[in-house]
Amino acid sequence: MSDKMKEALSDVLQGTVDAGLKTAFTERELKEYGIVIKKIDFGPAKIKKVRNETRLSQAVFAKVLNVSISSVRQWEQGTRKPTGSTKVLLNLLSKKPDLVDQLI
Protein backbone atom coordinates (compact mmCIF):
# COMPACT_ATOMS: atom_id res chain seq x y z
CA MET A 1 0.00 0.00 0.00
CA SER A 2 1.37 3.41 -0.91
CA ASP A 3 2.07 6.02 1.75
CA LYS A 4 -0.65 8.31 0.33
CA MET A 5 -3.26 5.55 0.50
CA LYS A 6 -2.20 4.62 4.03
CA GLU A 7 -2.41 8.28 5.10
CA ALA A 8 -5.88 8.69 3.53
CA LEU A 9 -7.14 5.50 5.18
CA SER A 10 -5.66 6.64 8.48
CA ASP A 11 -7.54 9.96 8.25
CA VAL A 12 -10.83 8.23 7.48
CA LEU A 13 -10.39 5.69 10.27
CA GLN A 14 -9.43 8.37 12.82
CA GLY A 15 -12.57 10.31 11.88
CA THR A 16 -14.64 7.16 12.29
CA VAL A 17 -13.19 6.44 15.73
CA ASP A 18 -13.53 10.08 16.82
CA ALA A 19 -17.18 10.06 15.76
CA GLY A 20 -17.78 6.98 17.91
CA LEU A 21 -18.81 4.81 14.96
CA LYS A 22 -18.24 1.08 14.97
CA THR A 23 -15.47 -0.37 12.88
CA ALA A 24 -14.58 -3.94 12.01
CA PHE A 25 -10.91 -3.23 12.73
CA THR A 26 -9.15 -4.66 15.74
CA GLU A 27 -7.24 -2.41 18.11
CA ARG A 28 -4.01 -3.84 16.73
CA GLU A 29 -5.01 -2.98 13.15
CA LEU A 30 -5.96 0.54 14.15
CA LYS A 31 -2.57 1.00 15.84
CA GLU A 32 -0.86 -0.09 12.61
CA TYR A 33 -2.49 2.91 10.92
CA GLY A 34 -1.57 5.24 13.76
CA ILE A 35 -5.16 5.58 14.96
CA VAL A 36 -5.44 6.91 18.51
CA ILE A 37 -8.37 5.78 20.61
CA LYS A 38 -8.96 8.55 23.11
CA LYS A 39 -9.33 7.58 26.73
CA ILE A 40 -12.34 9.01 28.49
CA ASP A 41 -11.49 10.29 31.96
CA PHE A 42 -13.90 11.87 34.41
CA GLY A 43 -12.71 13.35 37.66
CA PRO A 44 -14.97 14.46 40.52
CA ALA A 45 -15.33 18.07 39.32
CA LYS A 46 -16.22 17.05 35.78
CA ILE A 47 -18.84 14.54 36.95
CA LYS A 48 -20.43 17.15 39.20
CA LYS A 49 -20.37 19.66 36.35
CA VAL A 50 -22.15 17.20 34.03
CA ARG A 51 -24.76 16.50 36.71
CA ASN A 52 -25.29 20.22 37.34
CA GLU A 53 -25.61 20.91 33.61
CA THR A 54 -28.33 18.25 33.39
CA ARG A 55 -30.04 19.91 36.38
CA LEU A 56 -30.52 16.59 38.19
CA SER A 57 -30.16 15.56 41.81
CA GLN A 58 -27.69 12.81 42.64
CA ALA A 59 -30.57 10.36 43.06
CA VAL A 60 -32.14 11.07 39.66
CA PHE A 61 -28.74 11.24 37.97
CA ALA A 62 -27.95 7.79 39.39
CA LYS A 63 -31.20 6.39 37.99
CA VAL A 64 -30.50 7.89 34.55
CA LEU A 65 -27.05 6.26 34.54
CA ASN A 66 -28.45 3.02 36.00
CA VAL A 67 -26.05 3.11 38.95
CA SER A 68 -26.50 3.48 42.69
CA ILE A 69 -26.69 6.89 44.33
CA SER A 70 -23.69 5.74 46.38
CA SER A 71 -21.67 5.42 43.16
CA VAL A 72 -22.52 8.98 42.11
CA ARG A 73 -21.56 10.29 45.56
CA GLN A 74 -18.27 8.41 45.51
CA TRP A 75 -17.45 9.67 41.99
CA GLU A 76 -18.11 13.25 43.05
CA GLN A 77 -15.97 12.77 46.18
CA GLY A 78 -13.17 11.19 44.16
CA THR A 79 -13.13 7.89 46.02
CA ARG A 80 -14.21 5.90 42.94
CA LYS A 81 -14.26 6.42 39.19
CA PRO A 82 -16.94 5.49 36.67
CA THR A 83 -16.12 2.65 34.30
CA GLY A 84 -17.23 1.13 31.03
CA SER A 85 -20.43 2.26 29.41
CA THR A 86 -21.10 4.73 32.22
CA LYS A 87 -18.04 6.72 31.10
CA VAL A 88 -19.36 6.73 27.54
CA LEU A 89 -22.76 7.99 28.69
CA LEU A 90 -21.12 10.67 30.88
CA ASN A 91 -19.04 11.74 27.90
CA LEU A 92 -22.18 12.09 25.75
CA LEU A 93 -23.98 14.05 28.48
CA SER A 94 -20.97 16.34 28.90
CA LYS A 95 -21.22 17.27 25.23
CA LYS A 96 -25.02 17.40 25.02
CA PRO A 97 -26.65 17.76 28.45
CA ASP A 98 -30.09 18.00 26.82
CA LEU A 99 -29.83 14.31 25.88
CA VAL A 100 -30.91 13.59 29.43
CA ASP A 101 -34.44 14.60 28.41
CA GLN A 102 -34.55 11.56 26.14
CA LEU A 103 -33.31 9.29 28.92
CA ILE A 104 -35.96 10.26 31.44
N, C-alpha and C positions, 0 to 999 in steps of 0.2 A: 504494500500500500504506500502510495506517495505521501510525502510530508504534508502537502496541501490537503489531501483527502483526509488524512488523520487529524489535522487541525480543524477542518470543517466538521468532521464527525464529533470531535471533542467539544466544539462549541454547541452543537445541537444537543449532545448528551448532557452537558452541564446545564443548559437551559431546561431540559426535561427534568433533571434532578431538582434544580432550584424551584421549579414550578410544582414540585411534589407529585409529579405524574409517575405512574408505574413504568418500569422498564423490565425487559427480560434479561438484562445483563446482570452478571454476578458482581459482587463487590470487587473481586479480583480483576475482572474485565474492565470495570470502570476505572480502577487504579491504573491499568495499563494505558488508558487514554488520558490520564492526568485529571480525572474527574474528582472533585472534592465534595464529599458528603458532609454538609455542615452539621455540627453537633448543636443540639438545642439545649440550652442551659438556663434554668430559672432559679434565681436566688430569691430570698425572702421578700426583698423590696419589690422585685418585678412581679412576683405572684400577687402581692397585696395591691399593686398598681392595676394589674389586670382585673382583679376582683372589684376594685373601686370603680374602674371604668365600665364594668358591666352593671354597676349599681346593685350588687347582690350582697346579702349577709353571708357570713361564713357557712351557715347551715344550708342555705339555698344553693350557694356556689358548690358546696360538696355534693348536693343531689344532682346538679347539672353535670358535674364531672364523674358521677357515679363512684364517689369515694366517701370515706367517713369524715365527719366534721373534725375529728381528731387529726386526720391527715392534713387537712387544710390548715389547722392551727399550727401543727408542727412544721409545715412548709413555711408559713409566715414567720415562725420563730427561728427558723434555720436549723432545727434539730433533725429534720428529714428533708429529702428532695423527691419531687415527683419523678416517676419513671414511665417508660413505655408510651402507650397511647395517650396517657394523661398529658405528657409533655407536648405531644403533637397538638392536642386539643387546646392546651394553654397557649401554644404558639399561634394557633389560628385566632383565638380570642384576643390575643395581644395585638394582632393586626386588624381585626374587625370585631370589636366588642359587640356590635349590634347582632352578630350571629347568635348570641345567647337567646335572642327572642325566638329563634327557630328551634332552640333546644328545650324551651320551657313549654 
